[in-house]
Amino acid sequence: MTSLRPRSVYLDHAATTPMLPAAIEAMAAHLGRTGNASSLHGAGRAARRTVEESRETIAAALGAQPSEVVFTSGGTEADNLALKGLWWARLTEDPRRRRILLSGIEHHAVLDPAVWLGQHEGAEIEWLPVDELGRIRPDDVRRAIESAPETVSFVTVMMANNEVGTLQPIEEIAALAAEYGIPVHTDAVQAIGQVPVDFAALGVDALTVSAHKLGGPYGVGALVVHKETKLTPVQHGGGQERDVRSGTLDAPAIAGFAVAAEHSIADQPLESVRLTGLRDQLIKGVLETVDGAHLSGDPVGRLPGNAHLSFSGCEGDSLLLLLDARGIEVSTGSACNAGVAEPSHVLLAMGYDDQRARGSLRFTLGHTSSQADIDAVLENIGPVVERAQSAGLQNVGRNS
Amino acid sequence: MRVLAAMSGGVDSAVAAARMAEAGHDVVGVHLALSRNPQSYRTGARGCCTIEDSRDARRAADVIGIPFYIWDLAERFHADVVEDFVAEYAAGRTPNPCLRCNEKVKFSAVLERALALDFDAVVTGHYARIVDTPAGRELHRAVDPAKDQSYVLGVLTQEQLAHAFFPLGDTAKTEIREEAARRGLAVADKPDSHDICFIADGNTAGFLSEHLGEAPGDIVDAQGNKLGDHSGTHGFTVGQRKGLRIGTPAADGKPRFVLDISPVDRTVTVGSRAELAVTGLTASKPRWCGPVPTSELHVRAQLRAHGEEVAVIARLEGDQVLVEFTEPASAVAPGQAVVLYDGTRVIGSATIDAVDRVAAAHA
């Protein structure tokens, strides 16, 4: 059955990327050791040392101070901590601060906490405009802030979009928000390891990192928080992590995270050139092979590893099934509702209609991607699209 | 062969998929999301519309070792099955939604998409047998009479049967559960589905009232004398005895049954068991599992799901099937299918439009 399937061509690195061998080694070495990083005895001190050295490594790789790194269980928790923590801290200081400025292309880990704050805590969600390439313009952020600066709680804009790969002008947004003393959060989960990310240079107040997207283990990440930025704790308990995020620290995972961050960020300048080359080959090849195919997102200002392609007259679901059967693993990039594909909220926010949004595939490259992967896609994409088109669009041609 | 296994999340479709994979076919599992509101979460219940069911189907696919996807057929299902179900009741008829789903969704929309996507066939956990003969494929009753589902498959044409597999038709249900346990499928002990899958709480009358509203009218006898009131004709099925709530007992003191439902004048006619007896019926929209019959058929017929067979003489006249009963039959409801059998072989089916009564006394 499964053994008959061809070798897999993994092009879904934005979902998760294989762990780096050095990170596996570091993590495995720590899994056999005992010690709670909060304990005062020798075993505890050893764990504490691992955690603190890892914190220093990660901070250095990201251009932050060690004390600015708050470990979490991953990107989703870091986003929740950033949004809810900023919301309550800012509101406590000034009850007028009820506006959250964000874009409709944010990841659900940002969108959903924001909407939750709107529904339960009286936040006013203000959607920043997004153009057809998935870009947010600093001028629009300025206009939104200047309509009533004293009522803004915070701004959150992702550094790079997880579906279409468009990069955002975070540095400019952070600079103009700083004129009014308004904090900016950015979800940099997709950007780290693909483009340069320097926390201090960006000037943001909070930045989300996830280990498993850069070659580290699942279940660990961090919120990098500027040392002067106040956050109300969301997870209460033993008071770890500046009293902002309680919970026993996962020393082995943090050790793996640090090694992965160090390597992937050090390799980033060369790796991004290599990935851009492969990705452009993939995009060019697909556009030449398939009539009516087109690239979504910014053709220039995009993640080196992202190729988001739309195909007319077929379902992304059909394309995925057919590629999967040929051992090629990609994503439709859309959210799942009980496993039922919904048109992507990102594409809809970019002005796509329902039908165009449905026929999309996201190919994302990473450190294990090779020329052979691109060749495999280009060899199969023509027949696959043709077949998917013959299956048509699900809601078209019903006989009722 | 490359086959698509429709996996409901129940034990039957899981074992069907497993058997096909074991036989060496390239099997892909697909759960059909049929509800517009997949959030409805019914713990311990069985249907085809819940998150729990899709999760059970996915777990089974993982254990079998086959790819698994979810296909959203909610719109199609709503238009072809749910709306048809409501419209049929509104017209005073008693539909069978499972049959409609097989005809319009599973072996139409799903099969078409599967064929387009390079599959050769669709496999389901229905209890029925397919027999290949030199003359073509035949559909037969399952060996387990208690589980036989050939009645709801009687709408399949030769073309549809050519792309269908029912690997459970030769096995008793109890053995299927044992086999599921042996294969490590967690759904081995999951209860069977009984209800109509899109009516979550099993309250069909409530579902219909919600969709059709209240339309009160009279309950009368065959002579037109008023015996009581009702809140909507859609609450009744021909042959129904319970829930009539008639104050005055019948003159002979015997129970009364629904004989006829007329939504136009909002009348429900009731009468004795004797008046319920039918001598024949007229049906339309025939679907033949094999060649179209050219002569009069002296065969047997099933008139409702899990109903008894009766001997009939059937003939095709234009687009109508005229059926004459050669042994007593009763409580035949328009809207249900008449499925014709030659021994265990399904000849075809048609939708019942009207019945001929022994005493055609009612209006």
Interface residues (C-beta under 8 A of the other chain):
Chain A: M1 T2 L4 D317 S318 L320 L321 L322 D324 A325 N337 A338 G339 V340 A341 R387 A388 S390 A391 G392 Q394 N395 R398 N399 S400
Chain B: A21 D26 V27 V28 H31 A33 P38 Q39 I51 S54 R58 I64 G65 I66 P67 Y69 I70 W71 D72 L73 A74 E75 R76 A79 D80 E83 A109 R113 A116 L117 D118
